[in-house]
């Protein structure tokens, strides 16, 4: 089985430097074009299942990648909930919540969410949904469309590194970057990580 994982395309809030979380922001023209380019790259891959976060930016990305195919929405694939930070600019968050902002990006194991989701909660739901997807032995190719923090957590789970290393490990996950995971006999290996060659 191969699992193709991508982050949604660029959104307006990405451009404006705002935290998104469970709130939505629409794809920009660049985000739409990038999703179409990924679709062109994957045009010959027949997906047995396409799983997407229910947030509109992810669903729209999935539709641009594979038009007219069924998209299964999975709540567990939605972005981390950032509580009060959602919709706020990063600079404002840093001013109002300097300690938690620093911890989120530099010491995530010490991060305490402001009315949002904890990393423990996020890891649990991502691990549960990843197990569910991997256990589908009949599928040959699966597409997952999700979000930056969720995909970084998938990396941590598969590679077995600690939360403390979440942001220090490569790759940076650009919009529509492609990660491919191969599952064989209960072994999971990453064969492509955060690739954006389709955007060149």
Secondary structure, 3 states (H helix, E strand, C coil): CEEEEEECCCEHHHHHCECCCCCCCCECHHHHHHHHHHHHHCCCCCCCEEEECCCHHHHHHHHHHCCCCCCEECHHHCCCCCHHHCCCEHHHHHHHCHHHHHHHHHCHHHCCCCCCCCHHHHHHHHHHHHHHHHCCCCCCEEEEEECHHHHHHHHHHHHCCCHHHCCCCCCCCCCCCEEEEEEECCEEEEEEEEECHHHC
